[in-house]
Amino acid sequence: MFNPTRAILIGRIVLYDLIEMTTAEREKFWQSIESGDNPLLSAMSSLVEKWGLPAIIMALGDISVVLSEDAIDASNLTPNQRGLIMNACAQVSNLSDLMHAEMDHIKANK
C-alpha cells in the first residue's frame, strides 16, 4: 500500500515529508476501497466521509485511553505485544490531543 511519508533523519531528529500519490497509486487506492478488497480501509473511508477525519482521530484517542489501560492488565499478551499496543495508543492519544487543541483554537478564534 502507499506510504504517504518519507522519513528524513538529521542527527537525532526525524522529519517527515509528505509524498504525493501517483495517478496509478490513487486509482489502486480507490479500487481497493470500492471493491471491498480491504474491508478495514473501506470502513474507515466511509467513517471519514460521514464524520470527518478530525472526529475520527479524536474518537480513536478516546478508545486508545481505554485500550492502553486494558493492555496493562491483559494476561494473554507477550511483552512485545503489550509494548506495541501501548506505543500505538500513546501515538494516537497524542494526535488526538493535538486535534483537540487545534479545534479549541479554531473555536476561540472565530
C-alpha positions as CSV (number, residue, x, y, z in Angstrom):
1,M,0.0,0.0,0.0
2,F,1.1,3.6,-0.5
3,N,3.3,5.1,2.2
4,P,2.4,8.8,2.3
5,T,5.5,9.9,4.1
6,R,9.3,9.7,3.7
7,A,11.4,9.8,6.9
8,I,14.5,12.1,6.8
9,L,17.0,11.5,9.6
10,I,19.0,14.5,10.6
11,G,21.2,13.5,13.6
12,R,18.6,12.5,16.2
13,I,15.8,14.4,14.6
14,V,13.4,12.7,12.2
15,L,11.5,14.8,9.8
16,Y,8.6,13.5,7.8
17,D,8.0,14.7,4.2
18,L,4.6,14.1,2.6
19,I,4.9,12.4,-0.8
20,E,2.2,12.8,-3.4
21,M,0.5,9.7,-4.8
22,T,0.9,8.9,-8.5
23,T,-2.2,8.5,-10.6
24,A,-1.7,4.7,-10.6
25,E,-1.4,4.6,-6.8
26,R,-4.5,6.8,-6.4
27,E,-6.5,4.5,-8.7
28,K,-5.3,1.4,-6.9
29,F,-6.3,3.1,-3.6
30,W,-9.8,3.9,-4.7
31,Q,-10.3,0.5,-6.3
32,S,-9.4,-1.3,-3.1
33,I,-12.0,0.8,-1.2
34,E,-14.7,0.4,-3.8
35,S,-14.2,-3.3,-4.4
36,G,-14.0,-4.1,-0.7
37,D,-10.7,-5.9,-1.1
38,N,-9.5,-4.1,2.1
39,P,-12.6,-4.1,4.3
40,L,-11.0,-2.0,7.1
41,L,-9.9,0.6,4.6
42,S,-13.4,0.7,3.1
43,A,-15.0,1.0,6.5
44,M,-12.6,3.8,7.6
45,S,-13.1,5.7,4.4
46,S,-16.9,5.6,4.9
47,L,-16.5,6.8,8.5
48,V,-14.2,9.6,7.4
49,E,-16.7,10.7,4.7
50,K,-19.5,10.7,7.3
51,W,-17.8,12.2,10.3
52,G,-14.6,13.8,9.1
53,L,-11.0,12.9,9.9
54,P,-10.7,15.2,13.0
55,A,-13.7,13.5,14.6
56,I,-12.3,10.0,13.8
57,I,-8.9,10.9,15.3
58,M,-10.5,12.3,18.5
59,A,-12.7,9.2,18.8
60,L,-9.7,6.9,18.4
61,G,-7.9,8.9,21.1
62,D,-10.8,8.1,23.5
63,I,-10.5,4.4,22.5
64,S,-6.7,4.4,23.0
65,V,-7.0,5.5,26.6
66,V,-9.3,2.5,27.4
67,L,-7.3,0.1,25.3
68,S,-4.0,1.1,26.9
69,E,-5.4,0.6,30.4
70,D,-6.7,-2.9,29.3
71,A,-3.3,-3.8,27.8
72,I,-1.6,-3.2,31.1
73,D,-3.6,-6.0,32.8
74,A,-4.1,-8.4,29.9
75,S,-2.6,-11.8,30.7
76,N,-2.7,-13.1,27.1
77,L,-0.2,-10.5,25.7
78,T,3.5,-11.0,25.3
79,P,5.7,-8.1,26.5
80,N,6.3,-7.2,22.8
81,Q,2.6,-7.2,22.0
82,R,1.9,-5.1,25.1
83,G,4.6,-2.6,24.2
84,L,3.3,-2.4,20.6
85,I,-0.2,-1.7,21.8
86,M,0.9,0.8,24.4
87,N,3.1,2.7,21.9
88,A,0.3,2.8,19.3
89,C,-2.1,4.0,21.9
90,A,0.3,6.7,23.0
91,Q,0.8,7.9,19.5
92,V,-3.0,8.0,18.8
93,S,-3.6,9.7,22.1
94,N,-1.0,12.4,21.3
95,L,-2.5,13.0,17.8
96,S,-6.0,13.2,19.4
97,D,-4.7,15.8,22.0
98,L,-3.2,17.9,19.2
99,M,-6.5,17.7,17.2
100,H,-8.5,18.7,20.3
101,A,-6.1,21.7,20.9
102,E,-6.5,22.7,17.2
103,M,-10.3,22.5,17.4
104,D,-10.3,24.6,20.6
105,H,-8.1,27.2,18.9
106,I,-10.4,27.4,15.9
107,K,-13.4,27.8,18.2
108,A,-11.7,30.5,20.2
109,N,-10.6,32.5,17.1
110,K,-13.8,32.5,15.1
